Amino acid sequence: MDSLIKEGTIRCFWPGLSLPLGKTGDFLEKFFKIKYNITIKYLEQTKTLPGNGPKGGVIVQIFDVEKDSKEKLEEIKSKEGILSVEEIIQNNEQHIYKEDIYLKYLKSTESKLGEVPK
C-alpha cells in the first residue's frame, strides 16, 4: 500500500511543480536521478485546497526518497522548495490538502509526532 511510508524512506511533497505536458511520474524519477543522483519513487500529483492564500490551489508532486539519499536531499530541499511530511505537520499545513491526501500521506505522521488536534 503506497499510503504507508516504507521503512527507510522520506515522504516528500514538492509544491508548485507541474510536470511537463504529457509527462508522468517517470519523468520526475529520471529528473532526480540525472540531476541529483537521487532515486525516488513517484507516488502521485495533487492540488492544495483553494482559499489558503498563496499556498492554495497549488499543484504538488508527492514522492518517496530513500533515507540513504537524505544528505543529498537536504542540500536541495530549500533550493527547490521540497518539504518532508514532518515539515508539513510541524508547520501546521496539513489542512491545506484534500482529505484523501491527508488520510493517505499525512495522518499517520501527524499521529506519530503527537500533534493530533484535540
All heavy atoms as an XYZ file, in Angstrom:
954
protein
N       0.846     -1.182      0.000
C       0.000      0.000      0.000
C       0.888      1.241      0.000
O       1.711      1.419      0.879
C      -0.910     -0.049      1.219
C      -1.814      1.126      1.365
S      -2.860      0.890      2.816
C      -4.250      1.825      2.289
N       0.699      2.121     -0.953
C       1.525      3.320     -1.086
C       1.367      4.292      0.068
O       2.254      5.084      0.328
C       1.193      4.058     -2.383
C       1.892      3.462     -3.581
O       2.884      2.743     -3.376
O       1.454      3.721     -4.704
N       0.231      4.283      0.748
C      -0.007      5.270      1.784
C       0.916      5.107      2.983
O       1.162      6.047      3.710
C      -1.465      5.227      2.245
O      -1.736      3.986      2.834
N       1.403      3.920      3.193
C       2.312      3.697      4.307
C       3.721      4.065      3.897
O       4.173      3.694      2.814
C       2.262      2.238      4.753
C       0.912      1.748      5.265
C       0.985      0.265      5.566
C       0.477      2.517      6.489
N       4.413      4.786      4.755
C       5.791      5.139      4.466
C       6.632      3.902      4.685
O       6.655      3.326      5.763
C       6.279      6.301      5.354
C       5.456      7.553      5.076
C       7.755      6.563      5.132
C       5.816      8.743      5.934
N       7.285      3.490      3.629
C       8.138      2.310      3.694
C       9.323      2.624      4.604
O       9.878      3.718      4.556
C       8.624      1.956      2.286
C       9.318      0.626      2.192
C       9.690      0.334      0.761
C      11.074      0.892      0.527
N      11.622      0.688     -0.784
N       9.669      1.682      5.450
C      10.838      1.847      6.321
C      12.041      2.210      5.470
O      12.282      1.598      4.439
C      11.089      0.548      7.084
C      12.091      0.675      8.199
C      11.603      1.527      9.354
O      10.396      1.494      9.651
O      12.426      2.228      9.952
N      12.751      3.224      5.872
C      13.938      3.619      5.121
C      13.672      4.646      4.033
O      14.501      4.851      3.166
N      12.486      5.280      4.056
C      12.196      6.320      3.070
C      11.741      7.604      3.749
O      11.311      7.597      4.902
C      11.102      5.893      2.069
O       9.895      5.662      2.771
C      11.507      4.661      1.293
N      11.852      8.690      3.009
C      11.381     10.001      3.450
C      10.287     10.422      2.486
O      10.524     10.509      1.282
C      12.528     11.036      3.422
C      13.693     10.561      4.286
C      12.030     12.406      3.865
C      14.987     11.305      4.018
N       9.091     10.661      2.989
C       7.973     11.090      2.153
C       8.106     12.593      1.925
O       8.271     13.361      2.871
C       6.666     10.758      2.854
C       5.407     11.230      2.232
C       4.789     10.374      1.149
N       5.057      8.976      1.069
C       4.332      7.986      1.610
N       3.285      8.234      2.334
N       4.659      6.727      1.405
N       8.042     13.014      0.665
C       8.237     14.416      0.316
C       7.092     14.957     -0.534
O       6.495     14.217     -1.310
C       9.540     14.588     -0.466
S      11.016     14.214      0.477
N       6.839     16.244     -0.376
C       5.872     16.980     -1.180
C       6.647     18.108     -1.858
O       7.427     18.803     -1.211
C       4.782     17.603     -0.290
C       3.730     16.644      0.192
C       4.056     15.434      0.789
C       2.394     16.958      0.091
C       3.077     14.566      1.253
C       1.407     16.111      0.549
C       1.747     14.909      1.127
N       6.410     18.299     -3.158
C       7.063     19.387     -3.893
C       5.967     20.303     -4.429
O       5.447     20.116     -5.518
C       7.912     18.835     -5.019
C       8.834     19.833     -5.663
C       8.795     21.192     -5.520
C       9.914     19.561     -6.545
N       9.788     21.777     -6.254
C      10.497     20.790     -6.905
C      10.432     18.398     -7.081
C      11.579     20.888     -7.765
C      11.518     18.499     -7.941
C      12.080     19.726     -8.277
N       5.606     21.340     -3.645
C       4.561     22.269     -4.075
C       5.042     23.147     -5.232
O       6.195     23.540     -5.296
C       4.293     23.127     -2.837
C       5.148     22.605     -1.753
C       6.110     21.635     -2.329
N       4.103     23.442     -6.116
C       4.382     24.374     -7.196
C       5.058     23.767     -8.408
O       5.413     24.488     -9.335
N       5.241     22.460     -8.428
C       5.890     21.821     -9.566
C       4.857     21.103    -10.425
O       4.218     20.160     -9.983
C       6.950     20.809     -9.117
C       7.616     20.063    -10.271
C       8.549     20.995    -11.046
C       8.357     18.854     -9.788
N       4.696     21.568    -11.643
C       3.851     20.897    -12.617
C       4.740     20.075    -13.527
O       5.783     20.558    -13.966
C       3.083     21.921    -13.463
O       2.233     22.681    -12.661
N       4.338     18.856    -13.800
C       5.079     18.044    -14.752
C       4.813     18.576    -16.160
O       3.728     19.091    -16.434
C       4.645     16.582    -14.651
C       4.949     15.889    -13.321
C       4.398     14.467    -13.335
C       6.430     15.880    -13.027
N       5.792     18.478    -17.040
C       5.567     18.923    -18.422
C       4.382     18.193    -19.046
O       4.102     17.040    -18.708
C       6.874     18.553    -19.130
C       7.894     18.485    -18.043
C       7.159     17.989    -16.830
N       3.721     18.854    -19.964
C       2.548     18.298    -20.625
C       2.848     16.911    -21.188
O       3.846     16.719    -21.876
C       2.099     19.229    -21.751
C       0.788     18.868    -22.436
C      -0.368     18.896    -21.437
C       0.511     19.836    -23.574
N       2.016     15.956    -20.837
C       2.160     14.600    -21.341
C       3.149     13.738    -20.564
O       3.322     12.571    -20.873
N       3.810     14.299    -19.562
C       4.797     13.538    -18.787
C       4.137     12.949    -17.548
O       3.155     13.465    -17.021
C       5.974     14.419    -18.373
C       6.731     15.015    -19.537
C       7.433     13.954    -20.344
C       8.219     14.564    -21.483
N       8.916     13.615    -22.293
N       4.712     11.851    -17.059
C       4.191     11.170    -15.878
C       5.249     11.200    -14.782
O       6.293     11.834    -14.927
C       3.851      9.707    -16.215
O       5.063      9.036    -16.571
C       2.847      9.598    -17.346
N       4.994     10.470    -13.721
C       5.933     10.390    -12.607
C       7.284      9.840    -13.006
O       8.292     10.133    -12.363
N       7.340      9.045    -14.067
C       8.621      8.542    -14.561
C       9.559      9.697    -14.898
O      10.766      9.613    -14.694
C       8.432      7.676    -15.812
C       7.699      6.381    -15.523
O       7.621      6.000    -14.340
O       7.227      5.755    -16.484
N       8.994     10.780    -15.411
C       9.793     11.957    -15.758
C      10.476     12.516    -14.512
O      11.664     12.832    -14.532
C       8.898     13.026    -16.400
C       9.610     14.310    -16.682
C      10.339     14.467    -17.853
C       9.561     15.364    -15.781
C      11.008     15.655    -18.123
C      10.235     16.542    -16.035
C      10.957     16.697    -17.211
N       9.725     12.624    -13.404
C      10.293     13.159    -12.167
C      11.346     12.214    -11.593
O      12.385     12.665    -11.099
C       9.190     13.426    -11.145
C       9.568     14.260     -9.932
C      10.099     15.636    -10.347
C       8.393     14.423     -8.992
N      11.100     10.919    -11.672
C      12.089      9.944    -11.205
C      13.393     10.080    -11.986
O      14.483     10.080    -11.401
C      11.526      8.527    -11.326
C      10.420      8.251    -10.333
C       9.786      6.885    -10.477
O      10.154      6.122    -11.412
O       8.913      6.559     -9.654
N      13.303     10.225    -13.307
C      14.503     10.404    -14.135
C      15.190     11.732    -13.840
O      16.415     11.815    -13.802
C      14.134     10.305    -15.616
C      13.777      8.907    -16.046
C      13.303      8.874    -17.494
C      12.778      7.497    -17.840
N      12.125      7.466    -19.144
N      14.395     12.782    -13.631
C      14.938     14.104    -13.307
C      15.830     14.034    -12.070
O      16.963     14.513    -12.074
C      13.792     15.100    -13.084
C      14.228     16.409    -12.504
C      14.760     17.401    -13.306
C      14.101     16.656    -11.139
C      15.164     18.619    -12.769
C      14.502     17.865    -10.585
C      15.033     18.849    -11.413
N      15.315     13.421    -10.999
C      16.096     13.316     -9.764
C      17.359     12.480     -9.962
O      18.412     12.804     -9.426
C      15.253     12.727     -8.631
C      14.531     13.753     -7.831
C      13.239     14.118     -8.148
C      15.142     14.371     -6.750
C      12.568     15.076     -7.414
C      14.483     15.331     -6.007
C      13.191     15.689     -6.343
N      17.245     11.413    -10.714
C      18.392     10.532    -10.936
C      19.479     11.246    -11.739
O      20.663     11.204    -11.377
C      17.943      9.251    -11.650
C      19.001      8.191    -11.674
C      19.283      7.732    -10.263
C      20.238      6.583    -10.222
N      20.710      6.302     -8.885
N      19.090     11.925    -12.796
C      20.065     12.594    -13.661
C      20.635     13.849    -13.006
O      21.850     14.042    -12.975
C      19.429     12.933    -15.026
C      19.134     11.643    -15.783
C      20.328     13.859    -15.844
C      18.238     11.818    -16.998
N      19.781     14.705    -12.462
C      20.238     15.993    -11.926
C      20.908     15.878    -10.567
O      21.888     16.569    -10.290
C      19.083     16.988    -11.861
C      19.532     18.383    -11.468
C      18.508     19.429    -11.747
C      19.086     20.794    -11.400
N      18.192     21.863    -11.713
N      20.393     15.007     -9.695
C      20.886     14.951     -8.315
C      21.443     13.592     -7.895
O      21.889     13.444     -6.764
C      19.768     15.348     -7.352
C      19.278     16.753     -7.564
C      17.977     16.991     -7.989
C      20.105     17.844     -7.343
C      17.517     18.288     -8.184
C      19.650     19.136     -7.543
C      18.357     19.350     -7.962
O      17.908     20.634     -8.156
N      21.355     12.591     -8.754
C      21.763     11.230     -8.420
C      21.018     10.714     -7.179
O      21.602     10.119     -6.281
C      23.282     11.117     -8.240
C      23.740      9.674     -8.274
O      23.110      8.821     -8.892
N      24.825      9.385     -7.584
N      19.733     10.994     -7.146
C      18.847     10.543     -6.070
C      17.757      9.677     -6.694
O      17.140     10.051     -7.688
C      18.192     11.736     -5.334
C      19.247     12.575     -4.615
C      17.128     11.263     -4.358
C      18.697     13.834     -3.975
N      17.518      8.522     -6.082
C      16.447      7.645     -6.539
C      15.191      7.949     -5.745
O      15.213      7.940     -4.511
C      16.842      6.166     -6.357
O      18.050      5.930     -7.085
C      15.754      5.241     -6.847
N      14.114      8.257     -6.460
C      12.835      8.498     -5.804
C      11.810      7.500     -6.331
O      11.997      6.893     -7.385
C      12.316      9.939     -6.030
C      11.860     10.132     -7.488
C      13.344     10.970     -5.622
C      10.944     11.312     -7.693
N      10.729      7.352     -5.569
C       9.563      6.597     -6.039
C       8.412      7.594     -6.106
O       7.964      8.114     -5.078
C       9.217      5.448     -5.104
C       7.997      4.697     -5.610
C       7.636      3.524     -4.740
C       6.504      2.769     -5.410
N       5.333      2.669     -4.614
N       7.979      7.885     -7.319
C       6.876      8.823     -7.519
C       5.580      8.193     -7.034
O       5.293      7.038     -7.325
C       6.768      9.197     -8.997
C       5.684     10.204     -9.280
C       5.897     11.545     -9.035
C       4.451      9.803     -9.773
C       4.905     12.477     -9.286
C       3.452     10.725    -10.030
C       3.690     12.067     -9.792
O       2.700     12.990    -10.029
N       4.773      8.972     -6.293
C       3.505      8.458     -5.791
C       2.309      9.055     -6.523
O       1.507      8.332     -7.090
C       3.396      8.702     -4.285
C       4.482      8.013     -3.452
C       4.416      8.447     -2.005
C       4.377      6.509     -3.584
N       2.184     10.381     -6.499
C       1.068     10.996     -7.201
C       1.177     12.509     -7.209
O       2.007     13.099     -6.524
C      -0.274     10.572     -6.623
C      -0.607     11.111     -5.249
C      -1.992     10.668     -4.790
O      -2.995     11.247     -5.264
O      -2.056      9.730     -3.965
N       0.291     13.109     -8.003
C       0.158     14.557     -8.057
C      -1.165     14.932     -7.416
O      -2.152     14.219     -7.552
C       0.171     15.023     -9.515
C      -0.084     16.503     -9.686
C       0.007     16.905    -11.145
O       1.096     17.000    -11.677
N      -1.129     17.155    -11.788
N      -1.190     16.043     -6.697
C      -2.418     16.534     -6.100
C      -2.431     18.054     -6.223
O      -1.526     18.641     -6.804
C      -2.536     16.084     -4.620
O      -3.849     16.394     -4.148
C      -1.497     16.738     -3.735
N      -3.437     18.651     -5.648
C      -3.552     20.102     -5.630
C      -4.014     20.506     -4.237
O      -4.870     19.848     -3.654
C      -4.577     20.541     -6.685
C      -4.459     21.957     -7.123
C      -5.382     22.207     -8.307
C      -5.020     23.500     -8.977
N      -5.896     23.791    -10.103
N      -3.428     21.576     -3.695
C      -3.865     22.052     -2.386
C      -5.248     22.681     -2.521
O      -5.663     23.074     -3.613
C      -2.871     23.074     -1.796
O      -2.734     24.167     -2.703
C      -1.515     22.445     -1.519
N      -5.936     22.770     -1.404
C      -7.278     23.340     -1.398
C      -7.220     24.839     -1.682
O      -6.329     25.532     -1.191
C      -7.939     23.113     -0.039
C      -8.213     21.656      0.326
C      -8.649     21.544      1.787
C      -9.273     21.060     -0.592
N      -8.170     25.348     -2.454
C      -8.201     26.796     -2.702
C      -8.563     27.537     -1.421
O      -9.069     26.941     -0.462
C      -9.292     26.947     -3.759
C     -10.126     25.726     -3.643
C      -9.240     24.638     -3.105
N      -8.304     28.820     -1.388
C      -8.686     29.628     -0.234
C      -7.684     29.598      0.896
O      -8.004     29.941      2.024
N      -6.472     29.201      0.628
C      -5.423     29.183      1.650
C      -4.291     30.136      1.292
O      -3.123     29.829      1.461
C      -4.885     27.753      1.816
C      -5.878     26.853      2.521
O      -6.165     27.033      3.695
N      -6.431     25.903      1.796
N      -4.666     31.291      0.765
C      -3.666     32.283      0.389
C      -2.795     31.763     -0.743
O      -3.245     30.993     -1.587
N      -1.525     32.161     -0.738
C      -0.634     31.755     -1.831
C      -0.375     30.249     -1.888
O       0.070     29.742     -2.906
C       0.663     32.516     -1.556
C       0.510     33.206     -0.264
C      -0.902     33.075      0.196
N      -0.673     29.539     -0.806
C      -0.452     28.089     -0.792
C      -1.674     27.322     -1.278
O      -1.639     26.113     -1.406
C      -0.067     27.625      0.612
C       1.279     28.188      1.037
C       1.713     27.676      2.360
C       3.062     28.293      2.701
N       3.682     27.674      3.825
N      -2.757     28.021     -1.569
C      -3.984     27.381     -2.016
C      -4.032     27.192     -3.518
O      -3.559     28.038     -4.277
N      -4.596     26.073     -3.951
C      -4.754     25.789     -5.368
C      -3.453     25.517     -6.099
O      -3.354     25.731     -7.300
N      -2.448     25.024     -5.377
C      -1.125     24.775     -5.940
C      -0.958     23.293     -6.255
O      -1.321     22.431     -5.446
C      -0.024     25.227     -4.936
C       1.358     24.863     -5.418
C      -0.131     26.714     -4.667
N      -0.399     22.977     -7.421
C      -0.094     21.594     -7.779
C       1.085     21.120     -6.942
O       2.046     21.856     -6.731
C       0.221     21.473     -9.281
C      -1.049     21.755    -10.080
C       0.802     20.107     -9.624
C      -0.862     21.795    -11.569
N       0.994     19.878     -6.440
C       2.023     19.295     -5.575
C       2.353     17.887     -6.067
O       1.451     17.094     -6.336
C       1.528     19.221     -4.106
C       2.579     18.601     -3.204
C       1.107     20.587     -3.601
N       3.642     17.595     -6.165
C       4.101     16.247     -6.500
C       4.476     15.543     -5.199
O       5.138     16.142     -4.341
C       5.323     16.294     -7.433
C       5.110     17.106     -8.689
C       3.954     16.639     -9.549
O       3.662     15.448     -9.628
N       3.293     17.579    -10.208
N       4.060     14.291     -5.048
C       4.329     13.513     -3.837
C       5.202     12.323     -4.215
O       4.900     11.604     -5.170
C       3.024     13.028     -3.179
C       2.098     14.225     -2.899
C       3.317     12.247     -1.892
C       0.711     13.849     -2.441
N       6.277     12.119     -3.452
C       7.214     11.039     -3.760
C       7.980     10.635     -2.517
O       8.001     11.346     -1.516
C       8.185     11.462     -4.871
C       8.959     12.724     -4.580
C      10.211     12.665     -3.995
C       8.432     13.965     -4.892
C      10.927     13.824     -3.712
C       9.133     15.130     -4.619
C      10.389     15.056     -4.034
N       8.598      9.460     -2.583
C       9.443      8.948     -1.506
C      10.899      8.987     -1.952
O      11.209      8.720     -3.115
C       9.081      7.497     -1.164
C       7.786      7.371     -0.390
O       7.343      8.362      0.217
O       7.215      6.258     -0.380
N      11.781      9.293     -0.998
C      13.224      9.302     -1.224
C      13.838      8.301     -0.255
O      13.462      8.261      0.919
C      13.820     10.706     -0.957
C      15.327     10.701     -1.114
C      13.186     11.746     -1.865
N      14.767      7.502     -0.739
C      15.462      6.559      0.134
C      16.276      7.328      1.179
O      16.885      8.349      0.873
C      16.397      5.657     -0.676
C      15.678      4.744     -1.648
C      14.782      3.711     -0.975
O      15.174      3.171      0.081
O      13.689      3.456     -1.506
N      16.263      6.842      2.440
C      16.984      7.538      3.510
C      18.479      7.631      3.267
O      19.128      8.540      3.762
C      16.703      6.890      4.867
C      15.354      7.293      5.413
C      15.205      7.013      6.871
C      13.844      7.527      7.315
N      13.509      7.158      8.643
N      19.035      6.730      2.448
C      20.468      6.830      2.177
C      20.796      8.045      1.302
O      21.951      8.408      1.148
C      21.032      5.549      1.576
C      20.414      5.177      0.240
O      19.541      5.914     -0.273
O      20.814      4.137     -0.302
N      19.767      8.697      0.768
C      19.947      9.926     -0.006
C      19.573     11.170      0.802
O      19.430     12.260      0.258
C      19.097      9.883     -1.280
O      19.526      8.854     -2.125
N      19.415     11.012      2.127
C      18.951     12.112      2.974
C      19.865     13.336      2.876
O      19.380     14.463      2.772
C      18.849     11.651      4.426
C      18.309     12.718      5.352
C      18.169     12.232      6.770
C      17.607     13.349      7.632
N      17.371     12.923      8.988
N      21.166     13.130      2.902
C      22.089     14.269      2.843
C      21.958     15.015      1.525
O      21.928     16.245      1.504
C      23.526     13.807      3.066
C      23.795     13.391      4.494
C      25.219     12.896      4.705
O      26.097     13.188      3.862
O      25.440     12.210      5.710
N      21.873     14.297      0.426
C      21.695     14.934     -0.884
C      20.373     15.683     -0.931
O      20.297     16.786     -1.464
C      21.740     13.894     -2.002
C      23.090     13.296     -2.248
C      23.006     12.278     -3.368
C      24.298     11.531     -3.533
N      24.208     10.488     -4.552
N      19.323     15.069     -0.378
C      18.005     15.703     -0.350
C      18.059     16.993      0.452
O      17.531     18.019      0.023
C      16.967     14.744      0.229
C      15.551     15.300      0.365
C      14.950     15.591     -1.001
C      14.675     14.309      1.130
N      18.703     16.973      1.607
C      18.806     18.173      2.450
C      19.483     19.322      1.704
O      19.128     20.473      1.900
C      19.558     17.862      3.744
C      18.785     16.994      4.718
C      17.467     17.598      5.176
O      17.396     18.836      5.388
O      16.503     16.830      5.318
N      20.446     18.996      0.851
C      21.154     20.020      0.088
C      20.249     20.733     -0.910
O      20.458     21.907     -1.200
C      22.339     19.402     -0.670
C      23.464     18.930      0.223
C      24.549     18.188     -0.555
O      24.586     18.280     -1.807
O      25.359     17.504      0.095
N      19.260     20.049     -1.445
C      18.427     20.646     -2.488
C      17.032     21.076     -2.030
O      16.361     21.812     -2.741
C      18.282     19.686     -3.690
C      17.502     18.431     -3.310
C      19.627     19.367     -4.287
C      17.020     17.625     -4.477
N      16.595     20.632     -0.849
C      15.224     20.898     -0.402
C      14.861     22.375     -0.419
O      13.848     22.752     -0.999
C      14.986     20.326      1.000
C      14.587     18.883      0.981
C      14.469     18.272      2.342
C      13.625     19.079      3.265
N      13.540     18.525      4.601
N      15.652     23.205      0.206
C      15.280     24.621      0.275
C      15.395     25.294     -1.090
O      14.582     26.155     -1.430
C      16.115     25.356      1.322
O      17.479     25.315      0.975
N      16.378     24.887     -1.880
C      16.549     25.464     -3.216
C      15.342     25.155     -4.106
O      14.876     26.005     -4.853
C      17.829     24.918     -3.849
C      18.113     25.454     -5.240
C      19.439     24.962     -5.750
C      19.199     23.742     -6.597
N      20.347     23.256     -7.319
N      14.820     23.939     -4.006
C      13.719     23.501     -4.855
C      12.344     23.702     -4.211
O      11.329     23.592     -4.890
C      13.890     22.026     -5.230
C      15.155     21.719     -6.003
C      15.145     22.243     -7.439
O      14.175     22.918     -7.846
O      16.116     21.973     -8.159
N      12.289     23.944     -2.901
C      11.008     24.120     -2.215
C      10.339     22.819     -1.813
O       9.130     22.768     -1.610
N      11.127     21.763     -1.688
C      10.603     20.444     -1.310
C      10.424     20.382      0.203
O      11.260     20.875      0.954
C      11.578     19.344     -1.786
C      11.693     19.374     -3.310
C      11.142     17.973     -1.280
C      12.828     18.541     -3.865
N       9.330     19.772      0.645
C       9.038     19.611      2.073
C       8.864     18.140      2.416
O       8.250     17.395      1.653
C       7.744     20.337      2.436
C       7.701     21.837      2.203
C       6.284     22.341      2.313
C       8.609     22.542      3.197
N       9.372     17.741      3.582
C       9.073     16.396      4.073
C       7.703     16.453      4.756
O       7.227     17.526      5.134
C      10.139     15.937      5.066
O      10.049     16.688      6.255
N       7.085     15.291      4.905
C       5.791     15.230      5.588
C       5.919     15.795      7.003
O       5.047     16.526      7.470
C       5.262     13.775      5.602
C       4.085     13.629      6.532
C       4.890     13.347      4.204
N       7.030     15.497      7.672
C       7.247     16.009      9.019
C       7.246     17.539      9.045
O       6.679     18.148      9.948
C       8.562     15.473      9.600
C       8.547     13.999      9.937
C       8.795     13.079      8.748
O       9.058     13.575      7.613
O       8.715     11.850      8.937
N       7.853     18.150      8.052
C       7.881     19.622      7.987
C       6.486     20.195      7.761
O       6.138     21.226      8.340
C       8.826     20.091      6.876
C      10.280     19.818      7.188
C      11.189     20.019      6.001
O      10.831     19.610      4.870
O      12.279     20.588      6.206
N       5.679     19.523      6.950
C       4.304     19.979      6.720
C       3.529     19.953      8.027
O       2.828     20.910      8.365
C       3.618     19.117      5.644
C       4.287     19.370      4.285
C       2.121     19.400      5.585
C       3.887     18.399      3.200
N       3.674     18.880      8.792
C       2.984     18.763     10.083
C       3.510     19.810     11.061
O       2.735     20.503     11.728
C       3.144     17.340     10.684
C       2.653     16.261      9.717
C       2.471     17.240     12.054
C       1.210     16.315      9.342
N       4.820     19.958     11.157
C       5.414     20.931     12.079
C       4.999     22.361     11.730
O       4.858     23.199     12.619
C       6.933     20.803     12.096
C       7.380     19.518     12.757
C       8.836     19.162     12.490
O       9.502     19.766     11.661
N       9.321     18.151     13.196
N       4.805     22.639     10.437
C       4.352     23.971     10.002
C       2.837     24.115     10.080
O       2.297     25.149      9.698
C       4.803     24.237      8.558
C       6.298     24.332      8.422
O       7.012     24.623      9.365
N       6.785     24.068      7.217
N       2.153     23.062     10.558
C       0.698     23.024     10.686
C       0.011     23.350      9.356
O      -0.941     24.126      9.298
C       0.218     23.971     11.794
C      -1.195     23.680     12.219
O      -1.660     22.546     12.132
N      -1.909     24.705     12.649
N       0.504     22.742      8.281
C      -0.048     22.981      6.953
C      -0.785     21.772      6.384
O      -1.136     21.756      5.207
C       1.061     23.421      5.991
C       1.636     24.763      6.366
C       2.757     25.216      5.468
O       3.363     24.376      4.758
O       3.039     26.424      5.477
N      -1.032     20.766      7.192
C      -1.725     19.581      6.708
C      -3.151     19.898      6.272
O      -3.721     19.217      5.434
C      -1.680     18.437      7.732
C      -2.302     18.721      9.062
C      -1.366     19.374     10.055
O      -0.466     20.104      9.695
N      -1.583     19.111     11.335
N      -3.737     20.957      6.810
C      -5.114     21.326      6.486
C      -5.286     21.861      5.061
O      -6.411     21.978      4.582
C      -5.624     22.373      7.482
C      -4.937     23.693      7.355
N      -3.696     23.931      7.909
C      -5.292     24.816      6.700
C      -3.323     25.171      7.609
N      -4.265     25.720      6.875
N      -4.203     22.187      4.364
C      -4.334     22.729      3.007
C      -4.464     21.623      1.951
O      -4.597     21.912      0.773
C      -3.195     23.707      2.642
C      -1.847     23.005      2.518
C      -3.136     24.856      3.633
C      -0.729     23.898      2.002
N      -4.452     20.358      2.401
C      -4.567     19.227      1.475
C      -5.948     18.594      1.580
O      -6.573     18.611      2.642
C      -3.477     18.187      1.764
C      -2.115     18.753      1.473
C      -1.357     19.327      2.483
C      -1.610     18.763      0.182
C      -0.116     19.897      2.210
C      -0.370     19.330     -0.098
C       0.362     19.897      0.917
O       1.572     20.463      0.637
N      -6.412     18.038      0.469
C      -7.701     17.353      0.449
C      -7.684     16.208      1.461
O      -6.634     15.674      1.796
C      -7.995     16.796     -0.944
C      -8.141     17.860     -2.001
C      -8.467     17.260     -3.351
C      -7.230     16.587     -3.896
N      -7.406     16.013     -5.228
N      -8.871     15.836      1.917
C      -8.989     14.802      2.952
C      -8.332     13.487      2.546
O      -7.651     12.864      3.359
C     -10.462     14.561      3.291
C     -10.634     13.555      4.412
C     -12.081     13.325      4.791
O     -12.989     13.676      4.016
O     -12.299     12.763      5.875
N      -8.492     13.071      1.300
C      -7.904     11.789      0.902
C      -6.369     11.843      0.958
O      -5.731     10.873      1.360
C      -8.395     11.340     -0.479
C      -7.968     12.261     -1.611
O      -7.978     13.494     -1.425
O      -7.645     11.739     -2.698
N      -5.767     12.973      0.616
C      -4.309     13.119      0.694
C      -3.881     13.152      2.156
O      -2.897     12.516      2.544
C      -3.843     14.387     -0.060
C      -4.162     14.264     -1.560
C      -2.363     14.668      0.190
C      -3.476     13.121     -2.278
N      -4.633     13.866      2.966
C      -4.333     13.912      4.410
C      -4.354     12.501      5.000
O      -3.409     12.089      5.684
C      -5.333     14.819      5.129
C      -5.254     14.699      6.628
C      -4.212     15.286      7.333
C      -6.203     13.964      7.334
C      -4.118     15.149      8.715
C      -6.117     13.828      8.707
C      -5.077     14.425      9.395
O      -4.979     14.281     10.755
N      -5.419     11.771      4.731
C      -5.550     10.417      5.294
C      -4.487      9.475      4.749
O      -3.959      8.637      5.484
C      -6.945      9.862      5.009
C      -8.100     10.572      5.718
C      -9.437     10.050      5.208
C      -7.985     10.452      7.218
N      -4.158      9.609      3.497
C      -3.229      8.694      2.836
C      -1.772      8.961      3.212
O      -1.004      8.019      3.405
C      -3.411      8.849      1.323
C      -2.947      7.715      0.487
C      -3.392      7.986     -0.953
C      -3.140      6.824     -1.841
N      -3.503      7.118     -3.228
N      -1.380     10.237      3.323
C       0.037     10.553      3.457
C       0.440     11.326      4.716
O       1.609     11.341      5.066
C       0.506     11.377      2.248
C       0.351     10.665      0.941
C      -0.484     11.161     -0.040
C       1.036      9.483      0.681
C      -0.626     10.506     -1.263
C       0.899      8.824     -0.538
C       0.070      9.348     -1.496
O      -0.062      8.702     -2.689
N      -0.498     11.983      5.375
C      -0.124     12.879      6.469
C      -0.575     12.431      7.855
O       0.125     12.643      8.837
C      -0.671     14.291      6.199
C      -0.146     14.949      4.926
C      -1.042     16.103      4.510
C       1.274     15.406      5.120
N      -1.734     11.814      7.944
C      -2.329     11.497      9.242
C      -1.437     10.621     10.119
O      -1.279     10.894     11.310
C      -3.690     10.833      9.065
C      -4.391     10.598     10.381
C      -5.743      9.979     10.201
C      -6.366      9.784     11.570
N      -7.602      9.042     11.491
N      -0.851      9.573      9.554
C      -0.043      8.670     10.377
C       1.177      9.381     10.947
O       1.547      9.176     12.103
C       0.368      7.427      9.595
O       1.213      7.778      8.518
N       1.780     10.266     10.163
C       2.935     11.029     10.665
C       2.484     12.030     11.714
O       3.151     12.212     12.734
C       3.657     11.752      9.511
O       4.095     10.771      8.576
C       4.849     12.544     10.014
N       1.350     12.650     11.498
C       0.807     13.584     12.486
C       0.588     12.867     13.816
O       0.955     13.385     14.874
C      -0.511     14.169     11.974
C      -1.122     15.197     12.900
C      -2.424     15.724     12.359
O      -3.344     14.913     12.101
O      -2.534     16.949     12.207
N       0.040     11.660     13.765
C      -0.173     10.880     14.982
C       1.134     10.522     15.659
O       1.266     10.614     16.876
C      -0.958      9.598     14.670
O      -2.219      9.914     14.158
N       2.131     10.129     14.869
C       3.449      9.771     15.428
C       4.112     10.966     16.085
O       4.818     10.817     17.090
C       4.363      9.220     14.346
C       4.021      7.834     13.908
C       4.938      7.375     12.800
C       4.456      6.079     12.193
N       5.208      5.708     11.012
N       3.926     12.160     15.526
C       4.543     13.356     16.096
C       3.758     13.886     17.294
O       4.196     14.810     17.960
C       4.661     14.459     15.021
C       5.647     14.163     13.894
C       5.596     15.282     12.856
C       7.062     13.982     14.426
N       2.578     13.289     17.549
C       1.793     13.672     18.716
C       1.146     15.024     18.605
O       0.866     15.662     19.599
N       0.869     15.448     17.383
C       0.276     16.755     17.193
C      -1.133     16.665     16.653
O      -1.598     17.521     15.915
C       1.130     17.601     16.248
C       2.495     17.869     16.829
C       3.302     18.820     15.972
O       2.743     19.498     15.120
O       4.505     18.870     16.182
N      -1.836     15.620     17.042
C      -3.206     15.461     16.601
C      -4.061     16.461     17.382
O      -4.031     16.496     18.606
C      -3.711     14.021     16.863
C      -5.147     13.879     16.473
C      -2.833     13.023     16.126
N      -4.824     17.321     16.681
C      -5.676     18.291     17.372
C      -6.688     17.611     18.263
O      -7.195     16.547     17.951
C      -6.376     19.037     16.226
C      -5.605     18.707     14.998
C      -4.918     17.404     15.245
N      -6.970     18.241     19.397
C      -7.945     17.677     20.340
C      -9.316     18.236     20.120
O      -9.525     19.264     19.644
C      -7.471     17.947     21.764
C      -6.206     17.216     22.059
C      -5.760     17.462     23.475
C      -4.613     16.562     23.756
N      -3.423     16.966     24.152
